[in-house]
Amino acid sequence: MANMGGFPATTGGLLARSASTRDRHGPARLRNNAFRSDLFRGDNPADRDDVPPALDARGRQQALLARLVATFAPADADAIAAQLLATFGSLGQVLSASGSAVREVTGHSELADMILMTKSIVLEAMREDFRQSVFVPDDPKFNQFVIATLGSARQEKMLAIFLDAHSRYIKDEIVAQGGWSEVQLRLRSLLRRAIELDSARIVLCHNHPSGRAEPSKRDIEFTDRLAKCASALGIELVDHLIVAGPRVCSMRTVGAMR
């Protein structure tokens, strides 16, 4: 962990719903598989009928973003979409950008709010797929949720996923971001929050904006300290996942947790 507060992971494919979902609800319903894949670096962009499959990855992202921008600025949708991608680098990073940063590029407060809401909606849809199931560390649905939440963030962030004693999802929250001093200060509040939620197990996740999905010495030391403090309270630290773009590294899987 370079400067902050990020955390854990494993490689996972994008969360996808079956095409039958769209058939049941009609053509107006978004096809989750394709929509989520293009938003969060998935590899199944050909599975949609409203963006030409001949476009390359960048072209597909711009076409999708332009459709969203057209809601507020139809005449300039293509130009604004291209500027957003040029400024932030990818569609995932556009969705991870702050509202003020998007407003600065586009000049549209409503559009910035819509982009933030779009990501919130997609993440909530992802939660539906694992909320009722037992947590499994290498579940592609879970890993894709972590990638979508942290993978494109330019600042290191720490995500805590709280589970009950049977490894069922309770809640997920960003618990820290910024420098290491912030993370150290949040350790006590993280454990207090677990107690408030009656959580018996925690999965920590943080991103490495550097692109390296390997745990650093500081990651390992912090994780060991947290695991000991949590254990003293009867709480298990299940894993610590490190996210770098579309890659996730599980510290437990690679033997970096005791």
C-alpha positions as CSV (number, residue, x, y, z in Angstrom):
1,M,0.0,0.0,0.0
2,A,1.8,3.1,-1.2
3,N,0.2,6.1,0.6
4,M,-2.9,5.1,2.3
5,G,-5.7,3.1,3.0
6,G,-6.5,0.4,0.5
7,F,-6.9,-3.4,0.9
8,P,-7.4,-7.2,-0.7
9,A,-8.2,-9.8,-3.7
10,T,-8.4,-12.6,-6.7
11,T,-9.2,-12.4,-10.4
12,G,-12.9,-12.5,-11.2
13,G,-15.0,-12.2,-14.3
14,L,-17.7,-9.6,-14.6
15,L,-21.0,-10.1,-13.0
16,A,-23.5,-11.0,-15.6
17,R,-27.2,-11.7,-15.6
18,S,-28.8,-14.1,-18.2
19,A,-30.3,-12.7,-21.4
20,S,-33.7,-14.1,-20.2
21,T,-33.9,-11.3,-17.7
22,R,-34.2,-8.8,-20.5
23,D,-36.6,-11.0,-22.4
24,R,-39.0,-11.1,-19.4
25,H,-39.0,-7.3,-18.8
26,G,-38.9,-6.1,-22.4
27,P,-36.4,-4.2,-24.6
28,A,-36.5,-1.1,-22.3
29,R,-34.6,-3.0,-19.5
30,L,-30.9,-2.6,-19.5
31,R,-29.0,-5.8,-20.3
32,N,-26.9,-6.1,-17.2
33,N,-24.3,-8.4,-18.6
34,A,-23.2,-6.0,-21.4
35,F,-23.9,-2.8,-19.5
36,R,-21.8,-3.8,-16.5
37,S,-19.1,-5.3,-18.6
38,D,-18.4,-2.1,-20.6
39,L,-18.7,0.1,-17.5
40,F,-16.2,-2.0,-15.5
41,R,-13.8,-3.4,-18.1
42,G,-15.6,-6.6,-18.8
43,D,-14.8,-8.7,-21.8
44,N,-18.2,-9.4,-23.2
45,P,-19.1,-6.2,-25.1
46,A,-20.4,-8.0,-28.2
47,D,-23.3,-9.2,-26.1
48,R,-25.4,-6.1,-26.8
49,D,-27.6,-4.9,-29.6
50,D,-27.5,-1.1,-29.3
51,V,-23.7,-0.5,-29.6
52,P,-22.1,-1.7,-32.9
53,P,-20.0,-4.8,-32.1
54,A,-17.4,-3.7,-34.7
55,L,-16.3,-0.9,-32.4
56,D,-13.1,-1.4,-30.4
57,A,-13.1,-1.2,-26.6
58,R,-12.5,2.6,-26.5
59,G,-15.2,3.1,-29.1
60,R,-17.7,1.1,-27.2
61,Q,-17.0,3.0,-24.0
62,Q,-17.4,6.3,-25.8
63,A,-20.6,5.2,-27.4
64,L,-22.1,4.2,-24.1
65,L,-21.0,7.3,-22.4
66,A,-22.3,9.5,-25.2
67,R,-25.8,7.9,-24.8
68,L,-25.7,8.9,-21.1
69,V,-24.4,12.4,-21.9
70,A,-27.1,12.9,-24.5
71,T,-29.7,13.0,-21.8
72,F,-28.4,16.5,-20.8
73,A,-26.4,17.7,-23.9
74,P,-27.6,15.9,-27.0
75,A,-25.8,18.2,-29.4
76,D,-22.4,17.8,-27.7
77,A,-22.8,14.2,-26.5
78,D,-20.0,12.7,-28.6
79,A,-17.5,15.6,-27.9
80,I,-18.2,15.5,-24.1
81,A,-17.9,11.8,-23.9
82,A,-14.6,11.9,-25.8
83,Q,-13.3,14.7,-23.5
84,L,-14.3,12.7,-20.4
85,L,-12.4,9.6,-21.6
86,A,-9.4,11.7,-22.5
87,T,-9.3,13.4,-19.1
88,F,-9.9,10.4,-16.9
89,G,-8.5,7.5,-19.0
90,S,-11.3,5.0,-19.1
91,L,-15.0,4.6,-18.5
92,G,-14.4,3.0,-15.1
93,Q,-12.3,6.0,-14.0
94,V,-15.0,8.4,-15.3
95,L,-17.5,6.6,-13.0
96,S,-15.0,6.7,-10.1
97,A,-14.3,10.5,-10.5
98,S,-15.7,13.0,-8.1
99,G,-18.7,15.1,-9.0
100,S,-16.7,18.2,-8.9
101,A,-14.1,16.8,-11.3
102,V,-16.8,15.7,-13.8
103,R,-18.5,19.1,-13.5
104,E,-15.2,20.8,-14.3
105,V,-14.8,18.9,-17.5
106,T,-18.4,18.9,-18.7
107,G,-19.9,22.1,-17.2
108,H,-23.0,20.2,-16.4
109,S,-23.9,19.6,-12.7
110,E,-26.9,17.4,-13.6
111,L,-24.7,15.2,-15.8
112,A,-22.1,14.8,-12.9
113,D,-24.9,13.8,-10.6
114,M,-26.2,11.3,-13.2
115,I,-22.8,9.7,-13.7
116,L,-22.5,9.2,-9.9
117,M,-26.0,7.8,-9.7
118,T,-25.3,5.4,-12.6
119,K,-22.4,3.8,-10.7
120,S,-24.5,3.6,-7.5
121,I,-27.3,1.8,-9.3
122,V,-25.0,-0.7,-11.0
123,L,-23.2,-1.5,-7.7
124,E,-26.5,-2.0,-5.9
125,A,-27.6,-4.4,-8.7
126,M,-24.4,-6.3,-8.1
127,R,-25.1,-6.5,-4.4
128,E,-28.4,-8.3,-5.2
129,D,-26.4,-11.2,-6.6
130,F,-24.4,-12.1,-3.5
131,R,-26.6,-10.5,-0.7
132,Q,-28.5,-13.8,-0.2
133,S,-25.6,-16.2,-0.7
134,V,-22.8,-17.4,1.5
135,F,-19.6,-15.5,0.9
136,V,-16.9,-17.4,-1.0
137,P,-13.6,-15.5,-1.5
138,D,-13.1,-16.4,-5.1
139,D,-16.7,-15.9,-6.2
140,P,-16.6,-14.0,-9.5
141,K,-19.6,-12.0,-8.6
142,F,-18.0,-10.8,-5.4
143,N,-14.7,-10.0,-7.0
144,Q,-16.4,-8.1,-9.8
145,F,-18.2,-6.0,-7.2
146,V,-14.8,-5.2,-5.5
147,I,-13.3,-4.3,-8.9
148,A,-16.2,-2.1,-9.8
149,T,-16.0,-0.3,-6.5
150,L,-12.2,0.2,-6.2
151,G,-10.5,-0.9,-9.4
152,S,-10.6,2.5,-11.2
153,A,-10.1,4.8,-8.2
154,R,-7.2,7.2,-8.4
155,Q,-6.9,7.5,-4.6
156,E,-6.4,4.6,-2.3
157,K,-9.5,3.5,-0.5
158,M,-10.3,0.9,2.0
159,L,-13.6,-1.1,1.7
160,A,-14.9,-3.2,4.5
161,I,-17.4,-5.9,3.8
162,F,-19.2,-7.1,7.0
163,L,-20.5,-10.6,7.2
164,D,-22.5,-12.5,9.9
165,A,-21.3,-15.7,11.6
166,H,-22.5,-17.8,8.6
167,S,-20.6,-15.6,6.1
168,R,-23.7,-13.9,4.8
169,Y,-23.5,-10.3,3.6
170,I,-24.6,-7.6,6.0
171,K,-23.2,-4.4,4.6
172,D,-20.2,-2.8,2.8
173,E,-18.7,0.6,3.6
174,I,-15.7,2.7,2.5
175,V,-14.0,3.1,5.9
176,A,-10.9,5.0,5.0
177,Q,-9.1,6.8,2.2
178,G,-5.9,8.8,1.9
179,G,-2.6,8.4,3.8
180,W,-1.5,5.7,6.3
181,S,-2.2,8.0,9.2
182,E,-5.9,8.0,8.2
183,V,-6.0,4.2,8.1
184,Q,-4.4,3.9,11.6
185,L,-6.9,6.3,13.0
186,R,-9.8,4.3,11.5
187,L,-8.8,0.9,12.9
188,R,-10.7,1.4,16.1
189,S,-13.8,2.8,14.4
190,L,-13.7,-0.1,11.9
191,L,-13.9,-2.6,14.7
192,R,-16.5,-0.6,16.5
193,R,-18.6,-0.6,13.4
194,A,-18.4,-4.3,13.1
195,I,-19.7,-4.6,16.6
196,E,-22.6,-2.2,15.9
197,L,-23.6,-4.4,12.9
198,D,-23.2,-7.6,14.9
199,S,-20.7,-8.7,12.3
200,A,-18.6,-11.8,13.2
201,R,-16.4,-11.7,10.0
202,I,-14.8,-9.0,7.9
203,V,-13.4,-8.9,4.5
204,L,-11.1,-5.9,3.9
205,C,-10.3,-4.6,0.4
206,H,-8.2,-1.8,-0.8
207,N,-6.9,-0.6,-4.2
208,H,-3.4,0.0,-5.4
209,P,-3.6,2.9,-8.0
210,S,0.0,2.0,-9.0
211,G,-1.4,-1.1,-10.8
212,R,0.5,-3.6,-8.7
213,A,-1.8,-6.1,-7.1
214,E,0.7,-7.6,-4.7
215,P,0.7,-6.9,-0.9
216,S,3.4,-4.6,0.3
217,K,5.3,-5.1,3.6
218,R,3.1,-2.4,5.2
219,D,-0.1,-4.1,3.9
220,I,1.1,-7.4,5.6
221,E,2.0,-5.7,8.9
222,F,-1.3,-3.8,9.1
223,T,-3.3,-6.8,8.2
224,D,-1.6,-8.9,10.9
225,R,-2.3,-6.2,13.5
226,L,-5.9,-5.9,12.5
227,A,-6.5,-9.6,12.5
228,K,-5.1,-9.8,16.1
229,C,-7.2,-6.9,17.3
230,A,-10.3,-8.3,15.7
231,S,-9.7,-11.8,17.1
232,A,-9.5,-10.4,20.6
233,L,-13.1,-9.1,20.1
234,G,-14.3,-12.4,18.6
235,I,-14.3,-11.1,15.0
236,E,-12.5,-13.0,12.2
237,L,-10.6,-11.2,9.5
238,V,-11.5,-13.5,6.6
239,D,-9.3,-12.0,3.9
240,H,-7.7,-8.8,2.7
241,L,-8.0,-8.2,-1.0
242,I,-5.8,-5.9,-3.0
243,V,-7.3,-4.5,-6.2
244,A,-5.3,-3.1,-9.1
245,G,-7.5,-2.2,-12.1
246,P,-9.2,-5.5,-13.2
247,R,-7.0,-7.7,-11.0
248,V,-7.6,-8.8,-7.4
249,C,-5.1,-10.5,-5.1
250,S,-6.2,-12.4,-2.0
251,M,-3.6,-12.0,0.7
252,R,-4.8,-15.2,2.3
253,T,-4.5,-17.2,-0.9
254,V,-1.0,-16.0,-1.5
255,G,0.0,-16.8,2.1
256,A,0.4,-13.2,3.3
257,M,-2.0,-13.7,6.2
258,R,-1.2,-15.8,9.3
